[in-house]
Amino acid sequence: DTKFDLKENRAGDAVMEIKTEKGRQFYRIWKYKVTKKPRWWFIIITRTQWLQAKKTMEITMSWSYKWTKGRAPSNRNLRFYLKKAMGKSPWTVQRMRDGAVEIRTQGDDGWQRKWTWEVKKEKRSRTIKIIRGKWEKVMWKSKKGKEVVYYYMWMNSVKPTDRELRDILHRQMGPKKPGYKVVVNNDNSAEETKEEGNKEMGRKWSMVVKKKGGGSYQVTTTVGQWYKVSKYFNKGLVPGSVVALKGSTLKKYCADEGRRVRCNRNFIRSWEKFTVADAGNGKIALKGGKKGRYCSVKRNKMRCSSRKIGEAEKFTIEELKDGRIALKYGKTGKFCSDRAMGIKCSKSQAGGQETFIPVLQGPAPRKPHKQPIECAWLKGPHKRGAQEPLCSNGVFSWKCREGGHGQRVQCPKSHPDMCEEKSCGGNKSPDHCCEPKGGCAKKGGLRQCPKGASSTGALRTWDIEMEKKPTRKQAMDFLKKTIGNTNHKLKETKSGDGIEEIKTQGGVKVHRIWSYKVEKKSKYYFVVITRTRWSKVMWKEQRGNEQVFHFEWSGSKPPCNRDQRRMLDKLMGKLKSGRQVIVKTNDAEEHKQQGGQEYVREYKTEVHKEMAQGGNGQIVWKIDTVVMPWTKIKKGIKVAKYKVQKATSCPWEQGPHKANAQEPLCEKGVFSWECTEGGHGPRVQCPAQKPYMCEEQTCGGGNDHCCEKKEELCRKGLRQCDKDTTTTTTPVVPDCGRLGGESFAKAEPKKKCEGGSKMNLNQANKADCERKCEALKKVGCCTHSGMFDQCTFYENGKIQASSVAFDKAIMCRA
């Protein structure tokens, strides 16, 4: 066994042994000779001394093995022969999809050689050929002005992932130096900081990946110059950043110990990190790292024990020289000083003990997008874009337990199987391993759900085995049998794959959702029935001056626009006298007059999905409606109003309305699919997408005439005009956008606006440009340039001819 390269000569009677030392190549030759002496044969082996090679010698070798089994060798078999041919390598070995790579480094340079395999089919067997390539230089260093540039050749046709790029970056940065700190960002760049005297210095490492010929990629890492961090540093104290504070007495880091904050640490860990939160009016709040609670001052002593931000949790930051800061208690205006037994806020002036050095640790950790899932690893890998495992607190990291994020609950798509063995994720706190498919065979098999785990939470599952794929009716019958007899109200979900169980508990309406899913395993089909825990159907929350109404949607599919508007109508209730409502897709505006003044408030609807509490992957859709406070409308702006006028004929006989809205026009001038049910009067005109109004009243909650695309779809024919009908609805609004009047769709080309005061509304398409001009609620001319998608409004302007064919203009009249 030798760690040097071997090369056989063409005659087959000698072997050349090659080694590399200090960038130079040396070789020696081993040769044999067979001689016959009386009665015996002798093999004489001769070896020369080490000689320096005049030229660099590159060696390519191969090993052949016979495969006599009938089936083709699997990747596992090929990897076995690969290890057999490689032996014990003195270099670093990196496993690849189609082989392996040996890596050796010398100073700032690096070389690698690739090992691959080939399978050749013969008449009754196969030949496995293991090929070892030549050493290739893949990493080197150069200088561009005052910047240092590292180059790395990625010898693979597949682009390196974020994890592989971070490995390359750590390899180029080398081992961690004492006194240096490194923060790796999400874009695979890094910020390195160090202390020089009383100054904080930093430099940035940035990476760029470019595709090269021959199925390879070049990774270029640029290292910037060292710069002073002090004049840029306090930008990290904005809300959302994580900092560590170094005291001035012992020049050590401050730690959240629960009952006090003490500056006596030589290191930065979780207790020494503080999250900066916005406290309003230019003040901040600090959240400690021990229990995640806000720091407050009680009896002049700082301690982190508050759950909410009050007056006692607010601080003001005063910037000093050389990147130092002073903390000022917001309630008393006293400065906080670093004492031996903890931080006290009792000084009227900032002296030596009242200064702190902030050390930026990065952005605040993201809030978990979903709640911890029980036995979530049984559902396969997570569906997020992150390439790291999902931890129990919602953070994506390869070091879940060691980083303080709880255990791993789901693996990424690249390593989908979670193993039973705990040997990964760091040596201090190992976690369950994530491996490619079939890689858990040597690590205890796949991770199992502990006994009793499905019954500890309120969510339960049932599996029903069938030989044939069940129909929807059969699955719903299984679902109803599982529910059994109950006194609660049962209602089928909108998506049609579940049942909503509703009851009233303590005067509050609560529900839980039963749903089914059909899965195929080997030769059988399974109907998996899932039940969520009891939760509120609708509840209210106060956020400052805003009111937020939360509603849980029972279906597995997201609510459509029609469902959202129906919920909005229920929330708003019956329209009060003297008020007008304008419905805009899923949002609305409510107007009123009081004391001769116009007021308006907005209703904004948002839809998002969450995981069911205590569940195992069950999705619950939630509709959040934010009700803004009443605000005054400035003078000179006319609000859109609607009035009822006498008409000589029925408006639905004149065809669809000419507005841009995709909803029918109601009697009170509102565009909505729920006219009668929403309290806006019956439908009077259909939209252009469905121009025909039918006689039957089975739409819009069962109270409105239907609008259809074709006349043949109307069962009772088109709607007839009653002789007693004498009214129609005319919207009186600014003539821009979807509510009525002129639009860019019908405007003539080669028109532009001139005169008046010009307002640039930035880039927008025609529909958005109409809405932007309409939202101004001013009299003037609105123009759109189709060449650059530029939207402009001229207040009190007029339409003029233009030489450009892409220009269009419309008028907005109050």
C-alpha positions in Angstrom: 0.0 0.0 0.0 1.3 3.4 -1.0 -0.1 6.9 -1.0 1.8 7.8 -4.2 0.6 7.4 -7.8 1.7 4.3 -9.8 2.1 4.1 -13.6 2.9 0.8 -15.5 5.1 1.0 -18.6 4.1 -0.4 -22.0 6.4 -3.4 -21.8 4.7 -4.5 -18.6 7.9 -5.1 -16.6 8.2 -1.9 -14.6 6.1 0.5 -12.5 6.8 4.2 -12.0 6.0 5.6 -8.5 5.3 9.4 -8.6 5.0 11.9 -5.7 4.6 15.7 -5.4 6.5 17.8 -2.8 6.4 21.6 -2.6 4.9 21.9 -6.1 7.6 19.6 -7.7 7.2 16.1 -9.0 9.6 13.2 -8.2 9.6 9.7 -9.5 11.4 6.3 -9.0 11.1 3.2 -11.1 10.5 -0.4 -9.8 11.6 -3.1 -12.3 11.6 -6.9 -12.1 13.7 -9.5 -14.0 13.2 -13.4 -14.0 16.4 -15.5 -14.0 16.9 -19.3 -13.7 19.6 -20.8 -11.5 20.0 -24.5 -10.9 16.7 -26.0 -9.8 15.2 -22.6 -8.9 13.6 -19.5 -10.5 14.4 -16.1 -9.1 12.5 -12.8 -9.4 14.9 -9.9 -9.0 13.1 -6.6 -8.1 15.2 -3.4 -8.6 14.2 0.2 -7.3 16.0 3.4 -8.3 16.4 6.6 -6.2 14.0 9.5 -6.3 14.6 11.7 -9.3 13.0 15.1 -10.1 10.7 15.1 -13.1 11.5 17.7 -15.8 7.8 17.9 -16.9 4.6 17.4 -14.9 3.3 13.8 -15.4 -0.5 13.3 -15.4 -1.7 9.7 -14.8 -5.0 8.1 -15.8 -5.6 4.6 -14.5 -8.4 2.1 -14.6 -9.5 -1.1 -12.8 -11.8 -3.8 -14.3 -14.1 -6.2 -12.4 -16.4 -8.9 -13.8 -20.1 -8.9 -12.8 -21.7 -12.3 -13.4 -25.1 -11.8 -12.0 -28.1 -11.6 -14.4 -29.3 -8.2 -13.3 -27.4 -4.9 -13.8 -25.3 -3.7 -10.9 -26.9 -1.1 -8.7 -25.3 2.2 -7.5 -24.6 0.5 -4.2 -22.7 -2.3 -6.0 -20.8 0.2 -8.1 -19.8 2.2 -5.1 -18.5 -1.0 -3.4 -16.1 -1.6 -6.3 -15.2 2.1 -6.4 -14.1 1.9 -2.7 -12.2 -1.3 -3.5 -10.2 0.4 -6.3 -9.5 3.6 -4.3 -8.3 1.9 -1.1 -7.4 4.2 1.8 -6.9 7.6 0.2 -4.6 10.1 2.0 -6.7 13.0 0.6 -10.2 14.3 1.3 -12.8 12.2 -0.5 -16.1 13.7 -1.5 -19.0 11.5 -2.7 -20.6 12.4 -6.0 -23.7 11.0 -7.9 -21.6 9.1 -10.5 -18.5 8.4 -8.5 -16.2 10.3 -6.1 -13.7 13.2 -6.0 -10.3 13.3 -4.2 -9.3 16.8 -3.1 -5.9 17.9 -1.9 -4.8 21.5 -1.0 -1.5 23.2 -0.7 -1.5 26.8 0.6 -4.3 28.7 -1.3 -4.3 26.3 -4.2 -6.3 23.1 -4.5 -6.4 20.1 -6.9 -8.9 17.4 -7.4 -9.2 14.2 -9.5 -12.4 12.4 -10.3 -13.2 8.7 -10.0 -16.0 7.4 -12.3 -17.4 4.1 -13.3 -18.5 2.5 -16.6 -20.6 -0.7 -17.1 -20.1 -2.6 -20.4 -22.5 -5.4 -21.3 -21.1 -8.6 -22.8 -22.7 -11.9 -23.8 -23.1 -13.6 -20.4 -21.7 -11.0 -18.0 -20.9 -7.3 -17.5 -17.6 -5.6 -17.0 -17.4 -2.8 -14.4 -14.6 -0.4 -15.2 -13.4 2.1 -12.5 -11.6 5.1 -14.0 -9.3 7.5 -12.1 -8.8 10.8 -13.8 -5.9 13.3 -13.7 -5.2 15.8 -11.1 -6.8 19.1 -12.1 -6.3 22.5 -10.5 -9.7 23.7 -9.2 -8.9 26.4 -6.7 -6.4 29.2 -6.9 -6.0 32.8 -5.7 -5.3 36.1 -7.5 -5.4 39.8 -6.9 -7.4 42.5 -8.7 -6.3 45.8 -7.5 -6.8 45.9 -3.7 -9.3 43.0 -3.7 -8.4 39.3 -3.4 -10.3 36.9 -5.7 -10.6 33.1 -5.2 -11.5 30.8 -8.1 -13.0 27.4 -7.8 -13.9 25.1 -10.7 -17.0 23.0 -10.0 -16.4 19.9 -12.2 -20.0 18.8 -12.5 -22.8 19.4 -15.1 -25.2 20.2 -12.2 -25.1 23.7 -10.7 -23.8 23.7 -7.1 -26.5 24.1 -4.4 -26.5 26.7 -1.7 -25.2 24.1 0.8 -22.3 23.2 -1.5 -21.5 26.9 -2.1 -21.3 27.5 1.6 -18.9 24.5 1.9 -16.7 26.1 -0.7 -16.8 29.4 1.1 -15.8 27.9 4.4 -13.0 26.0 2.7 -11.7 29.3 1.1 -12.0 31.2 4.4 -10.0 28.6 6.2 -10.1 27.7 9.9 -11.7 30.2 12.3 -9.2 32.7 13.7 -9.3 33.9 17.3 -11.1 37.3 17.7 -12.7 37.0 14.2 -16.5 36.6 13.7 -18.2 35.4 10.6 -21.9 35.9 9.7 -23.1 33.9 6.6 -26.1 35.6 4.7 -28.8 33.9 2.8 -27.3 34.9 -0.6 -24.1 32.8 0.2 -22.1 35.9 1.0 -20.4 36.5 4.3 -19.4 39.3 6.6 -16.2 38.9 8.6 -15.4 41.3 11.5 -12.5 41.7 13.9 -11.4 44.2 16.6 -8.3 46.3 16.2 -7.7 48.4 19.3 -10.9 50.3 19.9 -12.2 50.0 16.3 -14.4 47.4 14.8 -13.2 46.4 11.3 -15.1 44.3 8.7 -14.9 43.0 5.2 -17.3 41.2 2.8 -17.0 37.9 1.0 -19.3 37.6 -2.1 -19.7 34.7 -4.5 -20.7 34.5 -8.2 -21.4 31.3 -10.2 -20.8 31.3 -13.9 -21.3 28.4 -16.4 -18.2 27.3 -18.3 -17.6 24.9 -21.2 -17.3 21.2 -20.8 -20.1 20.8 -18.3 -18.5 22.8 -15.4 -19.2 25.9 -13.4 -16.7 28.5 -12.1 -17.3 29.9 -8.6 -15.7 33.3 -8.1 -15.3 34.6 -4.5 -14.3 38.3 -4.1 -12.9 39.4 -0.8 -13.3 43.2 -0.1 -11.0 45.4 1.8 -11.2 45.9 5.6 -13.3 49.0 6.5 -14.4 50.6 9.7 -17.7 49.2 10.9 -18.4 52.1 13.3 -20.0 54.6 10.9 -22.2 51.9 9.4 -22.7 49.7 12.4 -25.7 51.3 14.2 -27.8 50.5 11.1 -28.0 47.0 12.7 -29.9 48.5 15.6 -33.0 48.9 13.5 -36.0 46.7 14.5 -35.6 43.2 13.3 -31.8 42.9 14.0 -30.0 40.7 16.5 -27.1 42.2 18.5 -24.8 41.4 21.3 -23.9 44.2 23.8 -20.3 44.5 25.2 -20.1 46.4 28.5 -17.4 49.0 29.2 -16.5 47.9 32.8 -15.0 44.5 32.2 -15.2 44.7 28.4 -17.3 41.5 28.3 -20.6 40.6 26.7 -23.9 41.1 28.5 -26.2 38.1 29.1 -29.9 37.7 29.9 -30.0 35.8 33.1 -33.7 36.2 33.7 -33.7 38.2 36.9 -30.9 40.5 35.7 -28.7 41.4 32.8 -25.0 41.0 33.6 -22.0 41.8 31.4 -19.5 39.1 32.4 -19.3 36.7 29.4 -16.3 36.0 27.2 -18.4 34.4 24.5 -21.6 35.0 22.5 -24.3 32.3 22.7 -28.1 32.4 22.8 -28.3 34.3 26.2 -25.9 36.9 24.9 -28.1 37.8 21.9 -30.8 40.5 22.0 -33.5 41.0 19.3 -34.3 44.7 18.6 -38.1 45.4 18.3 -39.9 48.6 17.3 -41.5 50.4 20.3 -42.8 53.5 18.4 -41.8 57.1 18.3 -38.1 56.3 17.6 -37.8 54.0 20.6 -36.8 50.4 20.7 -37.4 47.4 22.9 -34.8 44.6 23.6 -35.9 40.9 23.7 -33.6 38.7 25.7 -32.3 35.4 24.5 -33.0 33.2 27.5 -36.8 33.0 27.3 -37.5 35.5 24.5 -39.0 38.1 26.8 -38.7 41.9 26.7 -36.2 43.7 29.0 -37.7 46.2 31.4 -36.4 48.3 34.3 -37.7 47.7 37.8 -36.2 49.5 40.8 -33.5 50.8 38.5 -32.4 47.3 37.6 -32.7 45.8 34.1 -34.3 42.3 33.8 -35.9 40.5 30.8 -39.2 39.1 32.1 -42.0 41.0 30.3 -44.2 39.4 27.7 -45.5 42.7 26.1 -44.0 46.1 25.3 -45.1 48.8 27.7 -43.6 52.0 28.9 -41.2 50.1 31.2 -39.8 48.2 28.2 -38.9 51.2 26.0 -35.4 52.6 25.5 -33.7 55.4 23.5 -30.3 54.9 21.8 -27.8 57.7 21.7 -24.9 57.2 19.3 -21.4 58.0 20.5 -17.9 58.0 18.9 -16.2 54.9 17.5 -19.5 52.9 17.1 -20.3 53.1 20.8 -23.9 53.7 22.1 -25.6 54.7 25.3 -28.9 53.2 26.4 -31.4 55.7 27.9 -34.4 54.4 29.8 -37.5 55.8 28.1 -39.7 56.2 31.2 -37.3 58.2 33.4 -34.7 59.4 30.9 -31.8 57.9 33.0 -28.8 56.3 31.4 -28.1 52.6 31.9 -24.6 51.7 33.3 -22.6 48.5 33.4 -22.2 47.5 37.1 -20.6 44.4 38.5 -23.9 42.9 39.7 -25.9 43.9 36.6 -27.1 46.8 34.5 -28.7 49.7 36.4 -30.5 52.7 34.8 -30.0 55.6 37.3 -27.4 58.0 35.8 -28.3 61.4 34.6 -25.2 61.7 32.2 -23.4 59.2 30.0 -19.9 58.4 31.3 -17.5 55.5 30.9 -19.7 52.9 32.5 -22.7 54.0 30.4 -21.3 53.1 27.0 -21.8 49.8 25.2 -20.4 48.4 22.0 -23.1 46.6 19.9 -21.9 43.6 17.9 -24.2 42.7 15.0 -25.2 39.0 14.9 -27.6 39.2 11.9 -31.3 39.5 11.2 -33.9 38.4 13.6 -35.0 34.7 13.3 -38.1 34.3 11.1 -41.3 33.5 12.7 -42.3 29.9 12.1 -44.6 29.6 9.1 -46.3 26.7 10.6 -46.8 25.3 14.1 -44.8 22.2 15.2 -46.2 19.1 13.6 -46.5 15.8 15.4 -44.7 13.0 13.6 -44.5 15.2 10.5 -41.5 13.1 9.2 -44.0 10.4 8.2 -45.5 12.8 5.6 -42.2 13.0 3.7 -39.9 16.0 3.1 -41.2 19.6 3.6 -42.4 21.5 0.6 -40.6 24.7 1.2 -37.7 26.1 -0.9 -35.1 25.7 1.8 -32.5 23.0 1.4 -32.1 22.5 5.2 -34.2 20.4 7.5 -37.2 21.9 9.3 -36.8 22.3 13.0 -39.6 22.1 15.6 -39.7 25.9 16.1 -40.1 26.6 12.3 -36.4 27.5 11.6 -34.6 25.7 8.7 -31.1 24.6 9.8 -28.8 21.5 9.7 -28.0 22.1 13.4 -31.5 22.1 14.9 -30.8 20.8 18.4 -27.3 22.3 18.7 -28.6 25.7 17.5 -31.4 25.7 20.0 -34.2 25.2 17.5 -35.6 21.9 18.8 -35.4 18.6 17.0 -35.7 17.9 13.3 -39.3 17.3 12.2 -39.0 17.2 8.4 -36.1 16.7 5.9 -35.5 18.6 2.7 -36.2 17.1 -0.8 -32.5 16.4 -1.5 -32.4 14.1 1.6 -36.1 13.0 2.1 -35.7 10.0 4.5 -35.3 10.7 8.3 -33.5 7.9 10.1 -33.9 6.5 13.6 -30.2 6.9 14.5 -29.2 10.2 16.2 -25.7 10.9 14.9 -26.0 14.1 12.7 -26.4 17.8 13.3 -23.3 18.3 15.5 -21.4 16.4 18.1 -22.7 18.3 21.2 -26.4 17.6 20.5 -26.8 15.0 17.8 -30.1 14.8 15.9 -31.9 12.3 13.6 -30.1 11.9 10.3 -31.6 13.0 6.9 -30.4 10.7 4.0 -31.3 10.2 0.3 -33.9 7.5 -0.5 -32.8 4.2 0.8 -29.9 5.6 2.8 -31.3 4.8 6.3 -30.6 1.0 6.0 -27.4 1.4 8.0 -28.7 4.0 10.4 -31.5 2.2 12.2 -34.1 2.4 9.4 -36.7 5.0 9.0 -37.7 7.1 12.0 -41.0 5.8 13.6 -43.7 7.7 15.4 -43.5 7.0 19.2 -46.4 5.1 20.7 -49.3 7.1 21.8 -48.2 10.1 19.8 -51.3 10.2 17.6 -53.6 10.4 20.6 -51.6 13.0 22.6 -52.9 15.7 20.3 -56.5 16.5 19.5 -55.9 15.6 15.8 -56.6 11.9 15.0 -56.3 9.8 11.9 -58.0 6.6 10.7 -56.8 4.3 7.9 -59.3 2.1 6.0 -57.9 -0.5 3.6 -59.5 -1.3 0.2 -58.6 -3.4 -2.8 -60.1 -1.0 -5.4 -60.0 2.7 -5.5 -63.0 4.1 -3.7 -65.4 6.6 -5.2 -66.2 10.0 -3.6 -69.5 8.6 -2.4 -67.8 5.6 -0.7 -65.2 7.8 0.9 -67.9 10.2 2.3 -69.8 7.1 3.6 -66.7 6.0 5.5 -66.3 9.5 6.8 -69.9 9.7 8.1 -69.6 6.2 9.7 -66.4 7.4 11.5 -68.2 10.4 12.8 -71.1 8.3 14.0 -74.2 9.7 15.8 -73.8 13.2 17.1 -76.0 16.1 18.3 -73.8 18.7 16.7 -74.5 20.3 13.3 -72.8 18.7 10.3 -72.1 20.6 7.1 -70.3 19.5 4.0 -67.2 21.6 3.2 -67.0 23.7 0.0 -64.2 21.6 -1.4 -66.4 18.5 -1.1 -63.8 16.3 0.6 -64.8 16.8 4.2 -67.5 17.6 6.8 -67.6 20.5 9.2 -68.8 19.7 12.7 -70.2 22.8 14.5 -71.3 23.3 18.1 -71.8 26.2 20.5 -69.6 26.2 23.7 -70.0 28.9 26.3 -71.8 31.2 23.9 -68.9 30.8 21.3 -69.3 29.0 18.0 -66.6 26.4 17.5 -66.0 23.7 14.9 -63.7 20.9 13.8 -63.1 19.5 10.3 -63.3 15.9 9.2 -61.6 15.3 5.9 -60.5 12.3 3.8 -57.6 11.5 1.4 -57.1 8.5 -0.8 -53.6 7.1 -0.9 -52.2 4.1 -2.7 -49.6 1.8 -1.0 -48.3 -1.2 -2.9 -51.4 -3.1 -4.1 -54.0 -1.5 -1.8 -55.8 1.8 -1.5 -56.2 3.5 1.9 -58.8 6.1 2.9 -57.0 8.3 5.4 -59.6 10.2 7.5 -58.3 13.2 9.5 -60.0 15.1 12.3 -58.8 18.5 13.6 -59.2 19.8 17.1 -62.0 22.1 18.2 -61.3 25.8 17.3 -63.2 29.0 17.1 -65.0 29.7 13.8 -64.7 33.5 14.1 -63.1 35.8 16.6 -62.1 39.5 16.9 -58.8 41.1 17.8 -57.8 44.7 18.4 -54.5 45.9 16.9 -54.1 49.5 18.0 -56.7 51.5 16.1 -57.5 48.6 13.8 -60.0 45.8 14.3 -59.1 42.3 12.9 -61.8 39.7 12.4 -60.4 36.1 11.9 -62.5 33.4 10.2 -61.5 29.7 9.8 -62.5 28.3 6.3 -63.6 24.7 6.5 -62.6 23.6 3.0 -59.2 22.1 2.0 -59.1 24.5 -1.0 -58.7 28.2 -0.6 -61.9 30.4 -0.6 -62.6 32.0 -3.9 -63.4 35.7 -4.4 -67.1 35.0 -4.2 -66.7 33.2 -0.8 -64.5 36.1 0.5 -67.1 38.7 -0.5 -69.9 36.7 1.2 -67.9 36.7 4.4 -67.3 40.4 4.0 -71.1 41.0 3.6 -71.8 39.0 6.7 -69.2 41.0 8.7 -70.5 44.4 7.5 -74.2 43.4 8.2 -77.1 45.5 7.0 -76.2 48.8 5.4 -77.0 51.7 7.8 -79.0 54.7 6.5 -76.9 57.6 5.2 -74.0 55.4 4.2 -72.6 54.1 0.9 -70.4 51.0 0.3 -68.1 50.4 -2.7 -67.0 46.8 -3.1 -63.7 46.3 -4.9 -63.0 42.6 -5.6 -62.5 41.3 -2.1 -62.1 44.7 -0.3 -64.6 47.5 0.4 -64.9 51.2 1.3 -67.7 52.5 3.6 -68.6 56.2 3.4 -70.6 58.4 5.7 -71.5 62.0 6.4 -71.3 63.5 9.9 -71.5 67.1 10.9 -71.1 68.2 7.3 -67.8 66.3 6.9 -67.2 63.2 4.8 -65.6 60.1 6.5 -64.3 56.8 5.0 -63.0 53.5 6.4 -61.6 50.5 4.5 -62.2 46.8 4.8 -59.2 44.7 3.7 -59.4 40.9 3.3 -56.4 38.6 3.4 -56.3 34.8 2.9 -53.5 32.6 4.3 -53.0 28.9 5.2 -51.8 27.5 8.5 -51.3 24.0 10.0 -54.0 22.7 12.3 -53.0 23.0 16.0 -51.5 19.7 17.3 -52.0 18.1 13.9 -49.9 16.1 11.5 -50.0 18.2 8.3 -53.7 19.2 8.1 -54.1 22.6 6.4 -56.6 25.2 7.6 -57.3 28.3 5.5 -58.0 31.5 7.4 -59.7 34.7 6.2 -58.5 37.9 8.1 -60.5 41.1 7.6 -58.9 44.3 8.8 -61.3 47.2 9.5 -59.4 50.5 9.4 -60.5 53.5 11.6 -62.7 56.3 10.2 -60.7 59.0 8.5 -61.7 62.4 7.3 -61.7 63.2 3.6 -60.0 66.4 2.6 -62.0 69.2 1.1 -62.2 69.4 -2.7 -62.3 65.7 -3.2 -65.6 64.3 -4.2 -66.5 60.8 -3.0 -68.1 58.3 -5.4 -71.9 58.4 -4.7 -74.8 56.6 -6.2 -78.3 57.9 -6.9 -81.5 56.4 -8.2 -83.0 58.1 -11.3 -86.2 57.5 -13.2 -85.8 55.6 -16.5 -88.1 54.8 -19.4 -86.9 51.1 -19.8 -85.3 48.3 -17.9 -81.5 48.5 -17.8 -80.8 44.8 -18.4 -82.5 45.0 -21.8 -79.7 47.5 -22.8 -77.0 44.8 -22.5 -74.1 44.5 -20.0 -72.8 47.5 -18.1 -69.9 49.4 -19.6 -67.7 49.5 -16.5 -64.5 47.6 -16.1 -65.9 45.7 -13.1 -66.2 41.9 -13.5 -69.3 41.8 -11.2 -72.9 42.6 -11.9 -74.2 46.1 -11.2 -76.7 46.3 -8.2 -79.6 48.7 -7.8 -77.7 50.8 -5.3 -74.7 51.2 -7.7 -72.4 48.6 -6.1 -70.7 46.0 -8.2 -71.1 42.6 -6.5 -72.2 39.0 -7.1 -74.2 39.1 -3.9 -76.5 42.1 -4.6 -79.7 41.1 -2.7 -77.9 39.1 -0.1 -75.4 41.9 0.6 -78.1 44.5 1.0 -77.3 46.3 -2.3 -80.7 45.8 -4.1 -81.3 43.3 -7.0 -79.1 43.0 -10.0 -79.9 45.4 -12.8 -77.0 44.7 -15.3 -74.6 41.9 -15.9 -70.9 42.2 -16.7 -69.4 41.8 -20.2 -68.1 38.3 -19.4 -71.7 37.1 -18.7 -73.9 39.6 -20.6 -77.2 37.7 -20.5 -79.5 38.1 -17.5 -81.9 35.2 -17.0 -85.5 35.1 -15.6 -84.7 32.5 -12.9 -83.7 33.8 -9.5 -81.4 31.1 -8.3 -78.0 32.9 -8.1 -76.3 35.2 -5.6 -77.5 33.2 -2.6 -80.8 32.1 -4.3 -82.3 35.6 -4.5 -80.9 37.2 -7.7 -81.4 36.7 -11.4 -78.6 34.7 -13.0 -76.0 36.1 -15.5 -74.8 33.6 -18.2 -72.4 33.6 -21.1 -74.9 32.3 -23.6 -78.6 32.8 -24.0 -79.2 29.0 -24.3 -78.0 28.6 -20.7 -81.1 30.5 -19.4 -83.7 27.8 -18.5 -86.6 30.1 -18.4 -85.3 32.5 -21.0 -84.1 36.1 -20.7 -85.4 38.3 -18.0 -88.5 40.3 -19.1 -89.2 43.9 -18.2 -92.1 44.5 -15.8 -94.5 47.4 -16.7 -94.2 48.7 -13.1 -90.4 49.0 -13.3 -89.5 52.7 -13.5 -86.0 52.9 -11.9 -82.4 52.2 -12.9 -79.1 52.8 -11.3 -76.5 55.3 -12.6 -73.2 55.5 -10.9 -71.9 59.1 -10.5 -68.1 58.6 -10.1 -64.8 59.9 -11.5 -64.9 58.5 -15.1 -61.8 56.4 -14.8 -61.2 52.7 -14.0 -63.6 49.9 -13.2 -66.5 51.8 -11.7 -67.8 53.3 -15.0 -67.1 55.9 -17.6 -64.1 56.0 -20.0 -61.4 53.3 -20.1 -58.2 52.7 -22.0 -59.8 49.6 -23.6 -62.2 51.8 -25.6 -60.0 54.9 -25.9 -58.6 56.0 -29.3 -54.8 55.7 -29.9 -52.5 58.6 -30.6 -53.9 60.7 -27.8 -52.0 62.4 -24.9 -52.7 64.9 -22.1 -51.5 68.4 -21.8 -51.9 71.4 -19.4 -52.6 71.4 -15.7 -50.3 70.1 -12.9 -48.4 66.9 -13.9 -48.4 63.8 -11.5 -46.1 60.9 -12.3 -47.8 57.6 -11.3 -44.8 55.3 -12.2 -44.9 52.2 -14.4 -48.3 50.4 -14.7 -50.3 48.5 -17.2 -53.6 50.0 -18.5 -55.9 48.5 -15.9 -53.6 49.5 -13.0 -53.2 53.0 -14.5 -57.0 53.4 -14.6 -57.2 52.4 -10.9 -54.3 54.7 -9.9 -56.0 57.7 -11.7 -59.4 56.8 -10.2 -57.9 56.5 -6.7 -56.7 60.2 -6.9 -60.5 61.2 -7.2 -59.5 64.4 -9.0 -60.7 66.1 -12.2 -58.2 65.9 -15.0 -56.6 63.8 -17.8 -55.1 60.3 -17.4 -52.6 59.1 -20.0 -50.8 55.8 -20.6 -47.7 55.2 -22.7 -47.8 51.6 -24.1 -44.2 51.6 -25.1 -42.8 52.1 -21.6 -45.9 51.3 -19.5 -45.8 54.8 -18.0 -48.8 56.2 -16.2 -49.2 60.0 -15.8 -52.1 62.2 -14.5 -52.6 65.8 -15.4 -54.9 67.6 -13.0 -57.3 69.9 -14.9 -55.6 68.8 -18.1 -57.1 68.1 -21.6 -56.7 65.5 -24.3 -54.5 66.5 -27.3 -53.3 64.6 -30.4 -50.1 62.6 -30.2 -47.7 61.3 -32.9 -47.0 58.1 -31.0 -49.4 55.1 -31.8 -48.9 53.6 -28.3 -50.2 56.7 -26.4 -53.8 56.7 -25.0 -55.7 59.2 -22.8 -59.0 59.3 -21.0 -60.8 62.0 -18.9 -61.7 61.8 -15.3 -64.7 64.0 -14.4 -66.1 64.3 -10.9 
